[in-house]
Amino acid sequence: MNILNEYKENQKKSEFKTFDLNYYAIGLGGEVGEVLNEIKKLHRDDNDNLTEYRKQNIISELGDCLWYIQGICNKLDISLEDVLNKNIIKISKISE
């Protein structure tokens, strides 16, 4: 099992009830806000010096974003790999 499939299964197991697409979309928005908040603190509190503490907080919040993205993928019956492959094609056209 590859890591993306393993993540998909773990995400499903971590839900305590069935959520709808709206829940995942709103949750993702909230988590993106938390990533932004950590970056704000990097500037405000850390003088743009990326400390290990701040880096770990950002990684944690990005992981929470990924949880919601995986939930959206599950609801759309697509894989993260599908999303990544489509985005690779998109960005490769931009860089041509």
N, C-alpha and C positions, 0 to 999 in steps of 0.2 A: 504494500500500500504506500503510495507516495504521500508526501507531507500535506498536500492540498486536500486529498481525500480524507486523510486522518483528521485534519482540521475541520472539515465539513461534518464528519461524524461526531467529533467532540463538541462542536457548536450546537448540533441538534440535541445532544445529551444534556447540555447545560441549560436549555430552556426549561423553565418550571411550568410553563403552559404554552399552548400554541398561540403564537403572535401573528398578526396580520401584517401586510405590506406597509401600512401606515405606521405601525409601531416601529418597524425597522427603520423606515425613512426618517421619522422624527428622532429616534434614538441616535441615528448616524449624525444628524445635524447637531445634536447636543454634544456628542463626542468630538466632532470637528471643532466645536467651540472650546472644548477642553484642551485640545492640541494647541489651538490659537492662544489660549490663556497661558499655557506653559511657555510658549514662545514669547509672549508679552513679558512674562516674569524673567525670561532669559535676558531680555533687553533692560527691563526696569530694575531688577534685583541683582542681576549677575553681570551687568555692564557688557553684555554680549560675549561673555566668557562662558563657553559651554562646559559646565561642570559635569561630573559623572552623575551626580544627583539629578540635575535637570535633564540630562540625556536619558536616564532611566525613566523619569516621569513622562517624557515625550514618547518613548518606546511603549510604555504602558498604555498611554492614551491612543496611540496608533493601533495597538492591539485591540482596544475596545472598538475602534472604528471598524477594524477588520471583522470583528464578531458580527456587527450589524450588516456589513456588506455581505458576509456569508449568509446571513439570514435572508437578505433580499435575493441573493442567488438561489437559495433553496426555494423561496416562494415562486421565483420565475422558472424553476426547474432547469437552471443552467449551472455550470461550474465556475469556480474562480479561474480555472485554466481557460475556459471559453472567454471570459472577460479579458484576461491577460493577452491571449492570442489576438483578439480583436483590437486591443489597444496597441499591440506591437505593430500590426498592419497600419493602423492609423498614424502612429508617430513616425513610422518609416517613410510614409508618404510626405510628411511635413519636412523631413530632413533631406529629401531628394532635391 
